[in-house]
Amino acid sequence: MSVKTLGKRVKFVRKQHNMTQVNFAKSLGISQANLSEIESGKSIPSIEILVSLVTQYKVDMHWLILSEEILYTKEIQKDEVELISTYRQLQDIAKEEVIDYIKLKLLRFKK
């Protein structure tokens, strides 16, 4: 990923939260000038800034720096944890059947 793309994504997050550069920079513990350089691609944010951005604004790190599609992280619900835990206990053949079943249900009950 280029520095410019990373800067554009930082700016995108800021705009999504309707924040000025001053307020957004303050929330990240940096100066407005530093944020401006990051957003314009002239500067690379430190790992601390990236972690702060991911933590405070629930932005997916992969999307931010690796160009993957997921924008915001989602909390895993209790039933999802149970599903994953149970799935991991299955034999491989049973896992394949579960995946097929879920795909079938998705086709039938897609949101």
N, C-alpha and C positions, 0 to 999 in steps of 0.2 A: 504494500500500500504506500502511496506517496504521502508526503507530509501535507500537501495541499488537501488531499482527500480527508485525512484525519482532522485537519482544521475545519473543513466544511462540516464534518459530522459533529464536532464540538459546537459549532455555531448552530447547527440544526437543533441540537438538544436545548441549547439556550433559548432559541426562538420558540420551541415547543412549550417551554415553561414561561413564555412571555416575560423574559427577564432582560434587563439592560446589561451591557457589558460590565458596568460597574457592580451591579448587584450579583451577577453570576460569578464574576471574578472574586468578589468578597466571599461568596459561599464556598469557593474552592481554595481560599487562602492565598490568592495571588493578586497582583495588581491588574488594573484594567489594561495597562500597556502590554503586560505579558499575555493576557488573554487575546488582545488584538493581534499580536504577533502569531499566536497559536492558530487563531481562526484564519489568518491570511496565509498560513503555510510557511511563514518565515522562521518559526520556532517549533520545536518538538516539546510537548508537555512531558514533565517528569513522570515516573511511575507513580509517585505519590499523588500527583494531580489526576492521573487516569483512575487510580483506585478511588479517590474522592468522588470523581464524576460518576463512576459506576455505582458506588455505594449510595450516594445521596440522591441520584436521579434514576436509579434502577435501570441503567443502560447496560445492555449486554456487551461485555468486553470483546467478544468475537466480532460483533457488528462494528464496534468502535475502531478496532485496529486491524481486523482480518477480513473485512468486507463480507462477513456472513450476513444472512438476511434478517435474523431476529434482532429487533430493535430494543425491546424492553424485556427484562427478565420477569419471570412469573414465579410466585411462590408455589411450591408443591403442596397440594391439598392432602389432607389425611387419607382420603380414599385412594389417591394416586400413590402415596407411599405404601399403602397396603397392597395395591395392585403390583407395584414393582417388586416388593419383598416376596410376594407369593410367586410371581413370574420367575424370579431368580432361583426358586427351589425346584422348578420343573426340569425334566429331561429335555434335551434338544428337540426331539420329535414333538413333544407336547408344546414347546415354545412356538414351533412353526404352526401348529394347529391354532394356538391362541392368536397369533398374528393374522392368520387367515380369517378367523372368526371376527376379529376386530375390524378388519377391512370390509368384510361383508356387512357388519352393522353400520359402518361409516357410510357405505353406499345407500343403505336403507334409511338411515336417520340423520343424514348430513344436516348441519345447522344452516 
